[in-house]
Amino acid sequence: MVSSSTLSLCPHPKINFGFQNKHRTEFWTVSSTGSGSLLQNRNAAGVVLPFTLVSITWRPLHSKKISVRAAASGSGGRSSRSGSSSRRVYQQSQAQSPLAPVKEIAASVLPVGAFVVVTFVLWKLVEKILLPKPPKSVAEENQPGQGLKWSFAPGTNLLSSFGAKIERESKLKLNDFAKELRSFQSVDMSGRNFGDEGLFFLAESLAYNQTAEEVSFAANGITADGIKAFDGVLQSNIALRSLNLSGNSIGDEGVKCLCDILVNNSGIQKLQLSSSSFGDEGAKAIAEMLKKNSTLRIIELNNNLIDYSGFSGLAGAILENKTILSMHLNGNYGGPLGAAALGKGLEGNKSLRELYLQGNSIGDEGVRALMAGLATHKGKLTALDLANNSISAKGAFHVAEYVKKSKSLLWISLYMNDIGDEGAERMADALKQNRSVTNVDLGGNDIHAKGITEIAQVLKDNSVITALEIGYNPIGPDGAKALAEVLKFHGSVKDLMLGWCQIGPSGAEYIADMLKYNSTISSLDLRANGLRDEGAICLARSLKVVNEALTSLNLGFNEIRDEGAFSIAQALKANEDVRLSSLNLMNNFLTKLGQSAITDASDHVYEMNEKELNVVF
């Protein structure tokens, strides 16, 4: 596309300017003639060629060269190209008009002025297009924009007006948090995303605060740099007892910094660093701190990247530490070697009461080494979590041997392992001799009716066990029958978890019959057992009978329809002394009619007993 602008006063030579920018080449033509011009040009022979500006023509070119061409007035200097196409200017004789001198002056002055203007414009265009822009200095490149505003909350890098509003709101929130730190004993600031800057601001309120005893800064985007905010704060604050920094990616460096600060701290008794993205180096730093710190009682290090080396360091720490009571190491990578190291450390420890090792893939060999250490443990361990550790019946044997001898253990979990019926039988034999364990979790271990029958027999003579979790085991109707027959008149079980056990309507009938006579079970979980309406109707019959113990019933995921719901509703209305306070019917097939029936029954219970029945659909 060609763009042209022409000012023509008289026959003229031409000057062609050609230049190219990054994207296109442009061509300018300047034509002039006349003796009054103040500009001159020389041809190849050195002859001066006077000319006056009369025409400027521009069009884009596609060549890559810069050209300047000029043609003098007269037949010798005029290009053949302009001979036929140049515009001829009408000339009047000076004798025919009294204004001839004025026109002569105008013919001389106007081209000069036009040339000055056009030359200035051309020069600016050439300067802008051809000359390179001066590079920015490093300081200028790194300097933040003037319109950006800093904020504690999501919404940074906004325009100045909106960013200022976000900043004001964030500061107001932080001021409110600071007031809470000065006003309440327990303050939960988890998930506020105030980051390192916000932590530095809030740390000032903790420095000489003597009110807040439990503070949670969990999941706030805090990094290793933010941990430095506690330097000096935790030394002067003696009121703070619990500090939660879980869910912040502080890494090994952040843990090292925190441990340097906590070495001489005399206030904090509970430290939570779960999901904090640190590994062996951070664990070793914690171990060194535990060797000197005499205040910490509970430390939670779940879901980090601690391997054998870190476990070994912690094992050395509990050999020397005399005050730590509870250690949580769930979801790490200890493996068999890590478990063996802990076993060695426990041999000389007298203080540890709770050890949580869920999800560390310690296996049968790791369990054997750990149980060997616990067998000589001089302390009184009360809780042991070995869930999800690839333990088979062979490993269950070592656990059972420890349980037989333990006189302090209260809670044992082998949840989601693979001990099977053989392992269940070994645990049953151990529980017959143990008289301390109150909570047993054997869920998800591929236990069938045979294995659960052995567990049920334990309850005939054992009056200590109050919570039994056997969910996620395919015990079927036969397993439900074996368990129900014992619990009808024996045992002291208060919490019975039978979810995902495939008991079906037949198993529900056995459980319903048991509930008519049992006087201890207060919480019953029967989720996902395929009970359907038949099973719900069986359970409804039991609800009509006075049962002063059962307060919570979970029937979720059982394919119950309106017919089953109507039966349960009628039972609740018929029993004026019903104690049920929680009924879960989630993920069943109830319509609005079935839900309305249950809701009406709930209202009736409140009218009769002035006790609310919490129903979940």
Stockholm file with secondary structure:
# STOCKHOLM 1.0

chainA/1-617         MVSSSTLSLCPHPKINFGFQNKHRTEFWTVSSTGSGSLLQNRNAAGVVLPFTLVSITWRPLHSKKISVRAAASGSGGRSSRSGSSSRRVYQQSQAQSPLAPVKEIAASVLPVGAFVVVTFVLWKLVEKILLPKPPKSVAEENQPGQGLKWSFAPGTNLLSSFGAKIERESKLKLNDFAKELRSFQSVDMSGRNFGDEGLFFLAESLAYNQTAEEVSFAANGITADGIKAFDGVLQSNIALRSLNLSGNSIGDEGVKCLCDILVNNSGIQKLQLSSSSFGDEGAKAIAEMLKKNSTLRIIELNNNLIDYSGFSGLAGAILENKTILSMHLNGNYGGPLGAAALGKGLEGNKSLRELYLQGNSIGDEGVRALMAGLATHKGKLTALDLANNSISAKGAFHVAEYVKKSKSLLWISLYMNDIGDEGAERMADALKQNRSVTNVDLGGNDIHAKGITEIAQVLKDNSVITALEIGYNPIGPDGAKALAEVLKFHGSVKDLMLGWCQIGPSGAEYIADMLKYNSTISSLDLRANGLRDEGAICLARSLKVVNEALTSLNLGFNEIRDEGAFSIAQALKANEDVRLSSLNLMNNFLTKLGQSAITDASDHVYEMNEKELNVVF
#=GR chainA/1-617 SS CCEEECCCCSCCCEEEEEEECSSCEEEEEEEECCTTCSEEEECTTCCEEEECEEEEEEEEECCCCCCEEECCSSTTTSCHHHHHHSCCCCCCCGGGCTTHHHHHHHHHHHHHHHHHHHHHHHHHHHHHHHSCCCCCCHHHHHSCCTTCCCCSSSCCSCCHHHHHHHHHHHHHHHHHHHHHHHHCSEEECTTCCCHHHHHHHHHHHHHTCCSCCEEECCSSCCCHHHHGGGTTHHHHCCSCCEEECTTCCCHHHHHHHHHHHHTTCSSCCEEECTTCCCCHHHHHHHHHHHHHCCSCCEEECCSSCCCHHHHHHHHHHHHHCSSCCEEECTTSCCHHHHHHHHHHHHHTCSSCCEEECTTSCCHHHHHHHHHHHHHTCCSCCCEEECCSSCCBHHHHHHHHHHHHHCSSCCEEECTTSBCHHHHHHHHHHHHHHCSSCCEEECCSSCCCHHHHHHHHHHHHHCCCCCEEECTTSCCHHHHHHHHHHHHTTSCCCCEEECTTCCCHHHHHHHHHHHHTTCSSCCEEECTTSCCHHHHHHHHHHHHHSCCSSCCEEECCSSCCCHHHHHHHHHHHHHCTTCCCCEEECTTSCCCHHHHHHHHHHHHHHHHHHSCCCEEEC
#=GC SS_cons         CCEEECCCCSCCCEEEEEEECSSCEEEEEEEECCTTCSEEEECTTCCEEEECEEEEEEEEECCCCCCEEECCSSTTTSCHHHHHHSCCCCCCCGGGCTTHHHHHHHHHHHHHHHHHHHHHHHHHHHHHHHSCCCCCCHHHHHSCCTTCCCCSSSCCSCCHHHHHHHHHHHHHHHHHHHHHHHHCSEEECTTCCCHHHHHHHHHHHHHTCCSCCEEECCSSCCCHHHHGGGTTHHHHCCSCCEEECTTCCCHHHHHHHHHHHHTTCSSCCEEECTTCCCCHHHHHHHHHHHHHCCSCCEEECCSSCCCHHHHHHHHHHHHHCSSCCEEECTTSCCHHHHHHHHHHHHHTCSSCCEEECTTSCCHHHHHHHHHHHHHTCCSCCCEEECCSSCCBHHHHHHHHHHHHHCSSCCEEECTTSBCHHHHHHHHHHHHHHCSSCCEEECCSSCCCHHHHHHHHHHHHHCCCCCEEECTTSCCHHHHHHHHHHHHTTSCCCCEEECTTCCCHHHHHHHHHHHHTTCSSCCEEECTTSCCHHHHHHHHHHHHHSCCSSCCEEECCSSCCCHHHHHHHHHHHHHCTTCCCCEEECTTSCCCHHHHHHHHHHHHHHHHHHSCCCEEEC
//
